[in-house]
Amino acid sequence: MRLITQMKADLRADGGIKSLVNDLLGLSTEVEDDMVEPGEEEPSIDVRLRYFDGAWSLHTGDVQYDTDHRGFWGSSSVGQEMTEDQARDVACDLVDQVFEHAAFRGEE
């Protein structure tokens, strides 16, 4: 349980969900019309949230370029011109996935 508590504290120190929402909203303005993922109709960009070594980081683009797979991860996508509510939903889902990954690996 100590790790999850530490993860939450580190998230607050990094600006919390609000900061992550702002980052996702900024990314959504960078999504261009030609960024259509296979099987999707709307343009989007892949995003991954990582917690490793006491720090949260947001990764974008093709997952094959993530060469360091240590830590705990969540993944989703960001569409064009997301609303703040949509960005908050994605942010919360990413954080939940990271916590679930830690719990799954027995790192609670």
C-alpha positions in Angstrom: 0.0 0.0 0.0 3.0 2.3 0.5 3.7 2.5 -3.2 0.1 3.6 -4.1 0.2 6.2 -1.4 3.6 7.5 -2.7 2.3 7.5 -6.3 -0.7 9.6 -5.2 1.6 12.0 -3.4 3.9 12.3 -6.4 0.9 12.9 -8.7 -0.2 15.8 -6.4 3.3 17.2 -6.4 3.3 17.1 -10.2 0.2 19.2 -10.3 -2.3 16.4 -10.0 -5.1 15.5 -12.4 -5.6 19.1 -13.4 -2.0 19.3 -14.8 -2.5 16.1 -16.7 -5.8 17.3 -18.1 -4.1 20.5 -19.3 -1.3 18.4 -20.9 -3.9 16.3 -22.7 -5.9 19.4 -23.8 -2.7 20.8 -25.2 -2.0 17.6 -27.1 -5.5 17.5 -28.6 -4.8 20.9 -30.3 -1.8 19.3 -32.0 -3.8 16.3 -33.5 -3.9 16.8 -37.3 -6.5 15.5 -39.7 -4.1 12.8 -41.1 -3.5 11.2 -37.7 -6.1 8.5 -38.1 -5.3 5.3 -36.2 -6.0 2.0 -37.9 -9.6 1.0 -37.3 -10.6 4.5 -36.2 -12.6 7.2 -38.0 -11.4 10.3 -36.1 -7.9 11.6 -35.9 -6.1 10.9 -32.6 -2.7 10.4 -31.1 -1.7 7.6 -28.7 -0.8 8.6 -25.2 0.8 6.6 -22.3 1.2 7.7 -18.7 4.1 6.2 -16.9 5.1 6.2 -13.2 8.7 5.2 -12.6 11.2 6.1 -9.9 9.0 8.6 -8.2 8.1 10.5 -11.3 5.1 10.7 -13.6 5.6 11.2 -17.4 3.4 11.4 -20.4 4.5 9.7 -23.6 3.0 10.3 -27.0 3.1 8.7 -30.5 3.9 5.2 -31.6 4.5 2.8 -28.7 7.4 1.2 -30.5 9.6 4.2 -29.6 9.2 3.6 -25.9 12.4 1.6 -25.3 12.4 1.7 -21.5 9.5 -0.3 -20.2 10.2 -0.1 -16.5 7.6 1.3 -14.2 3.8 1.2 -14.3 1.8 2.3 -17.4 -1.6 3.3 -18.6 -2.5 4.0 -22.2 -5.2 5.7 -24.2 -5.6 8.2 -27.1 -6.3 11.9 -27.5 -8.7 13.1 -30.2 -8.9 16.5 -31.8 -10.2 19.4 -29.8 -11.2 17.4 -26.8 -13.4 19.1 -24.2 -12.1 19.5 -20.7 -14.5 16.8 -19.5 -13.2 14.4 -22.1 -9.6 15.2 -21.2 -10.5 14.7 -17.5 -12.1 11.3 -18.3 -8.9 10.2 -20.2 -6.6 11.5 -17.4 -8.5 9.6 -14.7 -8.6 6.5 -16.8 -4.8 6.7 -17.4 -4.1 7.2 -13.7 -6.4 4.3 -12.7 -4.6 2.0 -15.2 -1.3 2.9 -13.7 -2.6 2.1 -10.2 -4.1 -1.2 -11.5 -0.7 -2.1 -13.1 1.0 -1.5 -9.8 -1.5 -3.6 -7.9 -1.4 -6.3 -10.5 2.3 -6.6 -10.1 1.8 -6.8 -6.3 3.5 -3.4 -5.7 0.6 -2.0 -3.6 
